Amino acid sequence: MRNAQTGLVVVFAGALLCAAPPAFGQSEASVAYQFTRLTVPGESVNFPVGVAADYAHAVSSNVRLVGVIDWGRAHVAGQVETFAVDTRMTQLTMGGGVRVVSSRGPYAQAVAGVARTSLRVIVDGVSAAEPASTDFMFAPSAGVAIPVATRVRVVGEVGFRFIWPHASSDLYFNESVHDVHALVGARIRLD
């Protein structure tokens, strides 16, 4: 199941990236710093280190097909009784979807794909657990792209990601999982 989900997203994202842009369209690419807060029932984790990138093809003057990828990392170290505990968590998401843009800067987008979340727990220098889960996700978001040069815009975006863990997940146990993410970066028109 995991390979099928990942394969589907790779094929969809590849089709978006390799498709010829329409004659009237403007292709664009973005890269940004991203902060994510992942929440499961009773617990939340901040991913203060993150990066997001996307590529979009115009299919009309206001609609873009978009492929996105983002990555975030959290690291917590501390002492539990007499044990030194080091916890590292990462999340990689990939997907494709649609972005609707306004000529004035605001936009909204919806992306579906997969989220790969992994956790590594090290106790006194020895790896104690390394569960991971690759799951379907859906992420609606909204933002604004403010022009700063002819081909460059500063981008700010806030989104909410729903993650549906599969039944045999090593990381999530029939839990509802979601995250809120915010990003700031640059978008460049490529044509």
N, C-alpha and C positions, 0 to 999 in steps of 0.2 A: 504494500500500500504506500509506504514512504517513497519508494522509487518511482511509482506511478505518479504521485503528486508532484514530486520534484521534476520529473520528466515533462509533465504537462506544462508546468510553469516555464521551464527552460525553452520548450518549443514555442510557447506563446510569446515570451519575451524576445526570443530570437527572430520570430516573424515580425514583431514590431520594429526591431532594430534594423532588420535587413530590407524591409519594405521600401520601395521607391517613394519619396515624398511627392505629394500632388504638386502640379505645376503652380497652383495658387498658394500653396502652404508655406509655412515657416517652421522648419525644424528647430528644436531648442534642446539644450541640455542644462542640467542644474547640478550643483554640488553644494552641500551644506553641512554645518554642524548640527547635530541632533541630540536632544535630551529626551529620554523615555522614562516613564514610570509604569512598571508592570505590576498588575494587581491580581491576586488570587484571593479567595475568601479568607479574611483574617490577616492578610499579610500583603505588603507592598515592597518592591525593590526599585531603587532609582538606578538608571544607567546613565551616569553623568558624562561618559565618554562615548560619542557616537558620530557617525557620518552617514549621510544620505546622498544618493545620486539618482537622477532620472534622465530619460530621453523621451522626447515627444515629437510626433508627426501630426501636422495639421490635416484634418479631413474636411474641414470647412473653416470659415473665418473665426468661429467661436469654439470649435470642438477639436480636441487633440486626443489621439491614442497615445497612451503613456506606459512606459515600462519603468519600474522603480526597483531599487535595491537599497537596503540600509542595514547598518550594523551598529550594535551598542554593546558596551561592556560595563559590568559592575564588579567591584572588588572590595571585600570586607575582611579585615584581619583582626583577630582579638584573642582573648584568653577565656577558655571555658574550664573552670576549676583549675587543674594543673596542666591542661592541654593547650597548646598553641593551635588555633584553628584559622585557616586561610580559606576563604570562599571566593570563587570567581564564577561569574555568570555572564554568558554572552547570548545575544539574540541577533540572528540574521534573517531578514525578510526579503522576499522577491515576489514581484507580482506585476500584473498588467491591468490596465483599466482605461477610464475615460476622464479627461479634464475639460471642463467648460470654463472658458475665459471671457473676461470683459475687456473691452478696449481701454478701460480706465484703470485696470490693475487687479481687481479682485478675481479670484477663481475658486472653483470647487472641483474636487475630484473624488472618484471612487475606484479603489484598487482591490483585486482579489488575487490570492496566491498562497504561498506557504510561509510559515514562520518556523525557524529552527532555533530552539532554545536549548542551551546546554549549561550544566552546572558542574563545577569541580570543587570538591571539598578535600582539603589537605589537613591532616591532623598530625602534629609533631613531625612535619616533613614527609609524611607518607600519604599517598593518595588513598582516601577512604571511600569516596563515591564519585561516580561520573555519569549521572543520568542525563539523558537528552530526549528531546521530543520534536518531531517535525509534523506540523499540523496546518490545516487549512486556516486561512485568515481572510478577513474582509476589513478594509480600512477606508472609511469616508474621511475627508479632510477639507479644510478651506484655508485660503491664504490670500496674500496680496503680493504682486510683483511690481515694484516701483522702478521706473526707468532712471538710470544714472548716466547712461551713455547710449549711443545709437543702437548697439547690439546687446547691451548689458542691463540687467535688472537686478535689484536687491530683492530677495524673496524672504518672506516670513510665512510660516504655515503652522497650523495646529490641527491635530487629527486624533481620532479614536480608533483603535484597532481591536476587533473582536477575534479571538482565537478559539477554535474548537478542537480541543485535544482528542486524539483517537483513543479508543477503548484500552489499548495495551500500552499507553504512554508510561515511560519510566519516570517521568518528571511530574506530571499532573495526575491526580487521582480523581477522575470524574468531577473536576472542578470547572467553574466558569472562569475564564482567563480573559483579561483585556488590558490594554495599555493606552495611555495618553502620551502623545509625542508632540514636541514642538521643535521647529528647525528654523535656522537663519542661514542664508547663503546667497549664492549668485546664480542667475540664469542667463545663458548666453544664446542668442539667436545664431544659428549655424548657416543659414543660406546667404 
